[in-house]
């Protein structure tokens, strides 16, 4: 899987299946199930380290788990989160992104409308995935886990940031916890693929946290998640069911959207 193939999938309307992944064993299982992109998410701070948020995750953590995932996959694309504080300036971001690509990431993901950082990374031949809407690294600034873009002004800001990130050279965009209508408009306005999580059914692809879709995270399950282990019998069946649901457009539904 590469950027050209992802773009072709989006152009012909084939949904892109994404899941978070943190180790070699699951990387192999996800790839065998047909997951297109393995996202080494800083959500590992919550699902692996037991923190209440992603803010304690370090670049060293992300580098380690990227190496683990890369050891278990042959063909899936690996996208790794830039953790909090790792992309405050373009040069800092470039150095940290290099660590992640050297560990096996094919692309890095950063939160917010950091167009100057995106330009620096792209100039250094590092592909970038943007992330707008609810951005977990800003959870305290946003006042908790809240849907973003409900009012006209904030929706316009998110749309403007999406267009700016694309113009800066981003190749992919995650939209998290935004109204489905806004995600649809952004997807239609952009030429790069969008990946939704709590953003309705009209994005070019979907992502969930692995532990949420397997129903094994002991914390609160987000409204937009679905437990694919129910009735699956095995983890392999649950993963295959998720991929099939995303590809066929049967997930997410209205109950998983805002």
N, C-alpha and C positions, 0 to 999 in steps of 0.2 A: 504494500500500500504506500502510495506517495501522494504528493500534493496534486499532481496532474490527474491521477485516478479519482481523488476525492472531488475535484472540480467537475470531472466528467460524470460522476455519480449524481452530483447535485443538479447538473444541467439536464440529465435525462430523468430526473425525479426519483432516483433510487435512494432510499433513506440510508443514512450513515449511522451505524450502531457503535456506540461508545460506552465503555464502562471504566470506572476507576480500577486500578490494579497496583499492588504494592510488593509483590514477590514473584519468584520464578515459577512456582507451581501453578499459581492462578494464571500467570501470563500464558502458560502453555494451554491450560483449559480454555481460557477466553479466546485465544487464537483458534483453537480447534473448533470452537462453537461458531466461529465466523464473525467475531467482534472486529470491527475495522480499525478502531483506535483504542489503545490502552492509555488511559490518563493516569499518570502518577500524580495523584492529587495531594495537596497539603491537608486534605481531609484526613490523612493518616494521623494527624495530631489528635483527632477525635476517635476514630475507629480502631487505631492501633495503640496510641499512646495514652488514651483515656482522658485527654484534656476536654474542656468544655467548648473550645473553639480551635481555630487553626493558628493562633498567634504565637505559640511557643515553638513552632516548627522552624528548623534552621536549614540553611543551604546544604549543610553536611547531611542532614536527614534526607533531603530530596536527592542528593547525589547518591547516597547509599541505596535507597530504594529504586532509583532509576537503574543502577547497575544490576540489582536483583531482577527487575522486570526484563531488562535487556537479555539477561542470561537465559530466560525462558521462552523467548519468542524468536521467530524466524522471519515473519513477513508482515505482522501488524505494525501500524505506525505507533510510535511512542511519543506522547506529549507530556511534558513535565511542568508542573506549577513552579513559578518563581515565588518563593515564600516571602512573607512580610519582611520589609526592610532590605530585600536583596536587589531591588530595582529602583532605588530612590533617585539615582542619577543615571544618565545614559552609560557612562563609563563603568560604574559599579555594576550595572545590569549586564553589560557586555562580558565582563570578567566572570560573573556568576553564571551567566548563560553558557559560556564556554565550558565551565565545569560540568554542567548538565549534559551538554551535547557530547563531551568527551566520555561521559558515563553511559551514553547510549541513547539519549533523547534525540528525536528527529525534529522536534519543535518545542518551544517553550511557551507557556501561557502566563499572561500577566493581567492583573485586575485594573480596571479603570481606564480612563482616556489618556494614557501616557504616550502621546504620539511622538514625543522627542525620543523616548526610549525605543519605541518600535522602529523608528528610522535608523537609529544607531545599530540595533540588532540586525535589521535587514541589510544594512550596508556592510555588516560583517558576515553576511551569508548565513544568518541564523533565522529560520522561519519562525513566525510569531502567530500565536492564537490570542485574540483579545478576550475579555470577559467583562460584560456589562450587566446592568440590572442590580440584583442583590450581589454584593461583593463581600464574601465572608471576612476578608481581612479588615474591612471597615465596619464590622458588626456593631461596635460600640458607637461609632460616629453616626451610623444609620438608626440607632436606637433599638437594635435587636433584629431578629429574623423576620423582616417585613417585606411584603411585595413592593417593588419599585415601579414607577412609571404609571401610577393610577391616574394622576391629574395631568392636564394638558402640558403644563410647563415642564414637569419632570420627564414626561414622555418625549417631548421635543429635545431635551438635553440628551437623553439616551440615544435617540435617533441621530442627533448631530455627532455625538461621540462615535457611533458606529460608522458613520460615513467618513469621519476623520481618521479613524483607525485603518479603514480600508485604504484611504488615500495615502496613509503613511507607509503602507506595505504589508499590513496584516493579511494572512492567508486564510484565516478561520476566525469565527467569533462565537463564543459561548454567551447565551442569554439565559440568565437565571432569575426566576421568580418575578417575571413581568407578565402583564395581561396578554392573553393569547392574541388579541387583536393587534397590539403593539408589536409583538414578535413577528406576526404575519407581515405587517407593513415593513419592518426592518428587513426581513428576509426577501421581500419583493424588491426593495430599493437597492440591496447590495448585490454585487456580482460574486462575492465570496460566500462559501457555505456557512450557514448558521447551525449551531448545535444547541438545542433547548434542554433546560432542566427546570421544570415548573414554568414553561413558557408556551404551552399549548402544542398542538399537533402539526403546525405548519412550518416549523423549522426544517432545514435540510437533513438534520439528524437529531438523535436524542442521547443523553447521557444520564446515568444514575450512579450513585455511590454503590459499589459492589455489596457492601454490608447491608445497605437498605434493601436492595432488590433480592437478597438472599434471606432477609428477615432475621439477621443475626446481630444487628447493632442493638445494644441494650437501652440506648437512649430513645428519645422521641423520634418517631418516624415521620418524615415530612409528608404533607398532604399529597404532593406530586409523585411520591414513590409508590411502587407496587411490589408486593412480596411474590416473586415468581417461584419460590420454593413450594408454595402451597399447591399440593397435588402433583408436584413434579417427580418426587421420589428420590432423585439424585441431583447433585449440584450441576452435573453435565446437562441434564434435562432442563433444569431451570435456566441455565445460560442460553441453551438453544431456543427455549421458549421466549426469552427476552429478545434475542436477535430476530426471531420470526415475527414477534409482535411489533417491533420497531420497523422492520422492513415492509411489513404488510400494512402499516399505518393503524393498527388496532391498539397501539399504545403510543402516546398517552390519549386518554379520552377526556371528556368534559370534567369528570370528577377529579382528574389530576391537573386541571388547569385553573387559571384565575381570570 
